[in-house]
Amino acid sequence: MAKANKVNITAGLFTAFAYEQLSVTDSVKTLTESIYLDPTDSEYAKRAIITVEDASIRYNYDGSTPTSTSGHRANAMDSIVLIGTKNIQNFKCIRLGSTSGEINCSYEK
């Protein structure tokens, strides 16, 4: 029998207020400002929790553009936690290979 991977999930430090799901293709994707900017008080998210669903991606959060061969790698079932509004605004991702994937993102403040 295969050994299951241990998964750690931390949630609840901040208050979640929005969620989005993005398809990650061979075009660079960014997170959606109209979603991570809370319209009730015009306050930006302070933390984003991103899960990579079904295909590997490359990403950067310093504003530079990743490619299929450069940037941080995240595999299916990995989580990315971005802390700080600027890092959320600067996040960019692209698929790693020929298979498009999906990311799910919850925004907190």
N, C-alpha and C positions, 0 to 999 in steps of 0.2 A: 504494500500500500504506500502511495506517495505521501510524503510529509507535507502538510499544509504550511504555507507561509504565514508568519505572524504579521498581523496588521495592527497598526496603532492609529487611532483617530482621536484628534483633540478638537472639540467644538465647544462653543458656549462662552469663550473668554470675552467676546464682543457680542453684540446683538445682530443677528442676521436680518437683512431687510430686502434682499433681492437675489435672484438666481437667473442664470442664463446657460444655454447649451449652444455650443458652436461646432460646426463641422470644420475639421482641419484638413485642408486640401494642399495642392501644390502652390497656392497663393498665400502670402503672409497674412495672418489673421491677428487682429488686436481685440482686446476686450471692449465692450460697448459702453461708452461714457454715459449715454442716457440711461443705462441700467445701473452702473456703479455710482452714479450721482443720485442721491435720495431726493426725490422731488418734494417730499414733505417739509424738508428743512434746508435744501440746497447744500447738504453736507456730503462729501465724498467718502467712499468706503475707506477704511483703514486697514482691512485685511481681506484677502481673497483666498478661498480654498478651492483649488482646482484639482479635479480628478481626470486622469487620462483613461478613456474607456476601452478602446479596442485596437489601437494601432499606435506605434511609437511616433513621437514628435521631437522636434528640436525647438528650443525657445531661448530667448534672452529677455532680461527685464531692465537693462540699462539704456534702452532706446535703440540699440543697434539691431540690425536685421539678421535673423538666423537664416541659414540655408539648409538644404538637406544633408550637408556634411559639416556644418559648423553651428555652434551654440550648445547649450546644455541639452542633454538627451533625457527624455522621460518616456518610459515604456508603458504599455497598457497596464492598468491597475496601479500605477504610481500616483502619488499626490504631490502637488506643489502648493506651498503656503507662501503667499506674498504678503509681507507686512510693510505698510507705508503706502500712502496714496500715490506718490511718485512712481514707485515700483509697479503698481497696478496700471497706471497710465502708460508706462513704458513697455509693458509686456507685449511681446510679439512671438508668434509660433508658426510653424510650418510642418507638414508631414515629413517623416524621415524617409520613407521608401515610396513605393508606388501605390500603397493602400492608404486611402483617406481615413482619418479617424474622427473622434469626437472628444470634446472636453466638456465637463460640467463645472460650473463655477458658482459658488455662493459668496455673496458679499456681506461684510460685516462692518459695523462702526461702533 
